[in-house]
Structures are given as structure tokens and as C-alpha cells.
Amino acid sequence: STDSGEAINITTTTINDTTQAPTMLLPDNLLASLSPMLDMYLPPAVRDFLVSCHRAITSWLGFDPTILLSLGPIVWAAKRLWSEVKMLLVEDIICNWFTARVEVGDDDPIFIHIMRWVAVQPNSAKTRFLQADTIAGSADDHDEDDEAGAAAAAGAAAVKTAITTSATSVSTSTSTTNNTTDPSNTTAAAAAKNKKKQAPTILPNGEACLNFSTHKHQKPPRFLPAVNVPYTFTFAGTYFWLNRTRSNIAHQSEWRGLSMRREENLVITCVGFSAGPIKHFIQFTKEWNHNRQAATTVVRRPARPEMRIYGGRHVWTEVADRPIRPMDTVVLDEKQKLMVLQDMNEYLHRDTAQWYGERGIPLRRGYLFHGPPGTGKTSLSFALAGVFGLDIFVISLLDQNLTEDDLGMLFTNLPRRCVVLLEDIDTAGLVNRKDETDEESSSSSESSGSDAGGSSDSDDDYLMSEKKRALEVIFLEGKLARKKRKGKGKQVTAEQEALEKEVAEKLAALKEMLKEGNDEEKADETVTDEKNTTPEKEKQKPAAPEGEEKPTSSADDARETGEKITKQESSSTTDKKKKPMTAKEKKHKKKQKRKRMSKTFAATTLHNLDLVRRQYGRRRPSPYDRERGISLSGLLNAIDGVASHEGRVLIMTTNKPEKLDEALLRPGRVDIQIAFLNATQEQVRELFERMYEADVVNPATVTFTQVGNKVTASTTSAATTLPPVGHSPHTGVASPDGTGTGTGTTAEKDEEKQQQPPIDPKIVDLKLLDDNNLRKSSISSCSSDATVIGEEDNAAAPPLVPIITAAAAATAKDKGKQQEPAEEKTESPVPLHITPLTRQELQKIAREFSLRIPASQILSPAEIQGFLLRRKKDPRRALAEVDKWVEELVKAKESKSKILDAKAI
Ligand SMILES: Nc1ncnc2c1ncn2[C@@H]1O[C@H](COP(=O)(O)OP(=O)(O)OP(=O)(O)O)[C@@H](O)[C@H]1O
């Protein structure tokens, strides 16, 4: 207390010392109030020092600085006032009166379009508040692959020099790159360690395996505007604000109850009285996105069940963005292809909708593609979507999660024009619900004691019918309880009464059904008891004469019923065993079996209905409990019901057309049927040519340059100067000389000639190598710019066919006559390993290959494609190995085996 008294005195002194300043009153109070604290926590020396500092500052400033602390609340209040005024002025008056705004929900593609566009804007990088987003890549993302490929190639280049020979073993070699950075640098050390990890695996032919382990790290994320932070940008001279907002929306669904969904919105604002600039911007982003995706077909599938409940755009989800499949890559009868193309073109025409409308015909078109697996049904569907630039919506009726309600919802949420691909329409368990109900009722009537035998004797169905009835009762009870709760205090409505009556009736019926089952069971038991006692009586009868066949146990019955057969029983069944069972006996036996199975359930249900209620009544039966699977009527309703979408192209595919219901095939549902068959020899030839046509080079444009001990083969993008292979009206006709001039004009031909490189003395003109030589020669790569390294380097490459040499070819040029290449190998120091494929040769090989495929059309195009893909760089090898493969495949098919000899694959 003494200390505090001192403090007060000191403070008073201070005030006295500064009596000139009128503002001293405030500090007086302040310091006076602080002084007990100062006394408590600070030693007197420090306190004195602080007080003298305060005095000095006050006299220097001319006012006490602690006054500012008192000003704080005033400033805060002023700021609040200003923010209110600003909100009123800026947001309510200026924003509402002088700006235009457009909102976009995240369920709209525009949302994605805008986000994608914003992400690539240079000023996005400068913005301080952003959201980082990892970009999901697709297999068709070529630039990514190129990067990875380049990285691997670089790695390969590094290791290639380190490869000694080991032609047969696959070895993993560590990169020889020296790490020259300071080893103490941990980042560099980690990088070095990584490099070690990424060392590519080298194949016997010297090729390095690609390695994508660091791929995802190389790809930078994209940066999007952060949530609730305004993002500004200028577009076409207009200043825009973009505000991204997020909220949680509650959703009540019939079977899932209350759920929350996160929803995002974009609010685009610009200054002005019109939303025109925003509309223009949105249109621009839409086109911008379209241009990026111009060469792709967007594939959509039904969204996850938990998303589908939100309806609208949430029922479909984009699953892929595939490069367009060119129509001429689908090998099919040209007439059929043309027919579908023309029909679809006419259907999708703008005037067609009006034409249909005027006649009151629903605008729908359906196609059925049927045929064995792997014959091109899906491929043609995708190609058609590509030709017409439509998105493709794929539904597989095998999807276990798909209900009829979902199917209806999917069909009503389609865009105006699209292709809907309904796959496997035969295998989707198209159960006719009516039949199912009939079966059920017959089964239940049978179970309730009637003698009328049902067509279905499935024990599961029998149990299900009881379970279903119990569930139905529980469901109705719940409904009734809810109704009562709602109408509490009010009069009982007629609806409630009816419901009550229905519940009582259904419950009684169920109880009756289960009771009857139990009674019958008991009756059966009594009969069995009687039977059991019969032998006792029989015992008293005189024994059977000797020599008569002794009764044996009825093993069959015992096995089937699972019951213990007593000795007595066995003797009573001796006669039964001798003569076959009558139909009535069989039926009785089945009934007994069913009753045994239902016994547990019946007992539980009858005596512990409350237990069942608790077990099944916790949630209402979901549509999945009741409506799993698609019935025929459900499918028909979806594809052409009243609410079904008009304008779509429906393509249905099946492997078993004979299983389809006639109702599904009637015109209006299926307008054109296309049969897909296994590959004919002509189709095989076409498939072969398509597979390798990109590797074809024009001999006139291939040059081989020798630098020291190294020969380089290069072309001037010959593949592009040649017309595509094929004889269809779409693909043009290749000229017989293989130079592709068949479809070109004279001017084009002249231009082509001019593009040919000048002849170098060391250049080998491949025109001089005749077809026979080319066929015999080796081909390890047909790339447009391949490097041929010395013999040593290529020792690892499998020598498939004899090698020709550049020197031999050059000699041939000089002499103007054909050479036998195989013998020339020893004469030349520079082997030529790459022999490009000419169109002429490709056509010859393709023809030869197709003739080796059985004409009986037992192989599908997918099988042929699979075989060729495994030899995609080597058409000559494909030809050499085809016989063995066909032999194995035919053998496997005949024996219905699915396993092929590994060597033949
Ligand atoms: N007629 C064909 N023309 C070109 N390629 C084909 C043809 N048939 C099959 N293919 C090739 O075989 C593969 C499988 O073809 P696709 O999926 O179109 O067959 P599908 O008839 O739809 O088979 P599934 O009935 O099993 O669905 C594809 O990679 C495709 O390129």
C-alpha cells in the first residue's frame, strides 16, 4: 500500500509539472488507474524510468500519447458507420443500379468452361488468393505422354551408351549421369536419389521402358479463384468481378432421408446497365472450350446413385473425353454404314423436328446393333457420335444400381441432341414384372395350403414372399403412424380408416399364412409320428418269410430331406423305393422342404413381429429394395414413354438378338437393325492395312545419309503425302503404283514431286529396291525419322529377316538391276536395318494375311486387331506368325477353351 501511495504521488507530481498542457487530465486518470499494476509488477526503478519517459514524450509532443487509446473506440465506431454507408451506397445502390450480374451454378457446364478459361489466364498467376487444383489427366492427354516419353527417352539415351550387349536378358541399368552438385545439399541429394529410382528398364533390343513415376509431379496444378474472394479480370475492354461462393444445401429424399450437398455458384458482375458483356463472355468461354474439345467425343455415364437423387444435371457424369473415332476405322459393309449415316443425318436435320411435330409423331429414332462380341457395335456407335459431333450417353442395363426410376430420370435429362448407347439389352434381367408377380402369387397361394401347384417352385421366392408381406405391413404401419401424428387432435379421416383396415387385413393375412404353415408343419409331424408308430404295430405282425428281400435304408430320401430315417421308416419305404414317386408325392416332398426352410422365419415373424419391425422398420424400404433391376415395361417406358425425351438417337446393342422381346423391336423403338458378323477375309485385309498404313513411306521421300559409321534414314512426312488406304467412297482409292496419286490432281502431283529432297551421292534410292528385296529385308522400325546405329548397337535387336546393306542398294542403283540382299551382308561395313514399308508391299502382305484367316468367319475383328496390336510395328512378323495363331485359336474355339498357347498369342 505504501508503494501505491508513492505512485499516486509521483503521478500527481507529473501532472503538476505539466500544468500548461490542457490535455493532461486524461493521462492523469490513465496513469492513476495503471499505477497499482505498475507497483505490483515492476520494480520501483523501472517504474520511475517509465514515468519519466512518459513525461518526456508528453512534453515533447505537446500532448499525452495515451489519449490515443481513448480514441480507439471512436475510430472503431466511425469505421463501422462507414462500412454500413459503403454497403448501402456501393452494394445496394451502385451494384444494384449500375451493374449487371449473372449467376452460374456448379451443375452447369458453363461453370467448368469459365473455370477452365480463368485457370489459363496470365493474371490468375498474379492474384494473391487462389485455389490450387490438381488436373486429372486422361490417357489421351498427348502432351503429358510426350513429356514422359521424352524424359524416358532422355534416360534411355543416357543408359544406351552404358549397354554392353546382353541381348537376351532384361536388365535394369542405373543412369550414369554424374551428380556434380554439393552432396550436402539435401534437395539435390533427394533429386539424385529419385533419379536413381527412375532409371529405366532396358529391353533386350535396347529400348528403354517409359517411366511415369514422376509424371504427376511434373504436371503443375492449375489455379482457380478462391472461394469468397473476388477475382477481377478484363475481357473485351470490360472489367469483370468473379465471385465464387459456396454453400451447403439440405436435400430430403424418399429413401435416403436428409442429406447435405455442397453447392458452388459463380457470380459474374460488370459495370453497366446490360448483362450483354457477361453473356458475350460466357458465349466466348463456351466456344473456347468447344474449340479445345473439337476433336473429341464426350462420354457420359449415369452418376453415382447418391448423386442421382439430386436430379437434373446430377444424373449424368462425364467419364471420358475420347478422340473422335473416324468412321473409316470401323470395318463394316459400306452399304450398311452409309444407310445408318444417311438415316441419322436426315433424322438430326433441323426441319425433321418440325415435320414430325406437324404429324404428331414423336421425334425418336432407334437402332439395334446386334452380333457376336468384338465385332464393332460400340465402335460404330462412337464413330457415329463423332461424325455428328454429339455427346454419347452410355447406359449398361447390367448396372446393378440402376432402377426403373433411375432409367426414366436418365432419359428425361438428356440434351436436345445426343446419342444414347444402351448396352447389353438382352442380359439386363429384363424381368416382366407381371410374370414375376404371377409367380409370386402362385407360390404364396401354394404356401397357404391350396393344392394348386405354382409354376415356380423356387424356395427363395417362397421365403421372399413372406418377407415382402412382412415388410409391406411394416411400411403401411409406418405410413399410418405418420398420418396419425400429422392429424393429431383432428378427426380421424376416411383415408386413415382405410389405411388402418388395410394394415389389419394384411397383418391378419400374413399371420394366417404363417400359422397355416406351422399347422401344416405340425400336421406333417403328426403324420410322421404315426408313420413312426406304424412299424411298431408291424413288428407284431409275422416276420417276412426268409429269402424275401430285406428292406434297406432309403438313402436317397434321407439325403434329400436331411432327416434321420429310422429303421422302421426304412422298412415302410421299401415299397416306395420299388416304384417311382408319383407327382403328388413329389409335390408333397417339395412342400415339406419349403416349410422346413421357412420355419425359422415363420417362427420369428409370428412370435416376434416386433423384432422384425425393429429390424426392417428402421428405415423405409428404399427403391433399391423394391425395384432393383429393369423390367421390360420399365425399359419401354423409359425409351418411349410420355415423359421420354425427344430428339435423341438411341442405339441398343446386344449379342443375343433372339432373346429380345418383340415389343422392344417394333418400329418406333428400333427403326434400323444392323447385323455385325465376324470378320470376312476382305475385312481382315482392311483391318490389316489400317493397322500399318501410318507406317507406309513413299520411297521417293526416304533418304539414307551416311555420316562416318552411321546411317540415318529420314523421310519428308511421307505418310501425309499419301492418300489413306481403303477403297470406300470415304477413303478414296489408292493408286496401283502405291504412290497415292490416284486421287490427287496434276497440280498436287507436281507439288509432291517438288517436295522431294535433292539426291545426294550417298543417298540410297529405295525405288530401286524391288518388292521382293523389301519383303525379305529386315524392318525394326518404320518411323518417319529413324536413326540407324552401328552393328554392335543393334546386336540386341532380334534378326527377323536377312539384312540388306546400303552399299548393295547403291550398287543396284549403279547397275540398274535388282540385288539379292542376303548375301551382301559380309561385303558391306554399314548394315542397313531399317527397311521402310511401301504401300505396294503393305497391300501385298495384307492380302496374303487375309487369305491365311479362315473364310468361315470364325474370328472377330477384335481378335484380329488384338493379334495385330501385339505386332504393331512389324507387319512382316504378323504375316509370319499368323498361321500358328489361327491354328491355336481355332483349336481353342473348337474345344471351347478360353486359354491360348502363350507362344501363339
Ligand atoms: N468392325 C470393326 N472395325 C474396326 N475395329 C473393330 C471392329 N470390330 C471390332 N473392332 C475392334 O475391336 C475392339 C472391340 O470392338 P467393339 O467394342 O466395338 O465391339 P462390340 O461389338 O461392341 O463388342 P461387345 O459386344 O463385346 O460390346 C475395338 O477396339 C475395335 O477397334
The ligand as an ORCA input file, in Angstrom:
! r2SCAN-3c Opt
* xyz 0 1
  N     -15.713    -53.881    -87.448
  C     -14.674    -53.401    -86.789
  N     -13.889    -52.468    -87.359
  C     -12.837    -51.979    -86.700
  N     -12.483    -52.348    -85.470
  C     -13.232    -53.262    -84.864
  C     -14.360    -53.827    -85.479
  N     -14.912    -54.701    -84.642
  C     -14.181    -54.682    -83.533
  N     -13.176    -53.820    -83.655
  C     -12.178    -53.527    -82.643
  O     -12.364    -54.443    -81.593
  C     -12.483    -53.812    -80.345
  C     -13.823    -54.140    -79.727
  O     -14.830    -53.608    -80.543
  P     -16.251    -53.151    -80.009
  O     -16.181    -52.811    -78.580
  O     -16.777    -52.119    -80.918
  O     -17.050    -54.483    -80.172
  P     -18.541    -54.798    -79.729
  O     -19.194    -55.464    -80.872
  O     -19.178    -53.579    -79.200
  O     -18.254    -55.829    -78.576
  P     -19.229    -56.214    -77.359
  O     -20.424    -56.859    -77.939
  O     -18.383    -57.168    -76.576
  O     -19.502    -54.952    -76.628
  C     -12.302    -52.331    -80.575
  O     -11.039    -51.945    -80.143
  C     -12.405    -52.146    -82.057
  O     -11.434    -51.243    -82.518
*
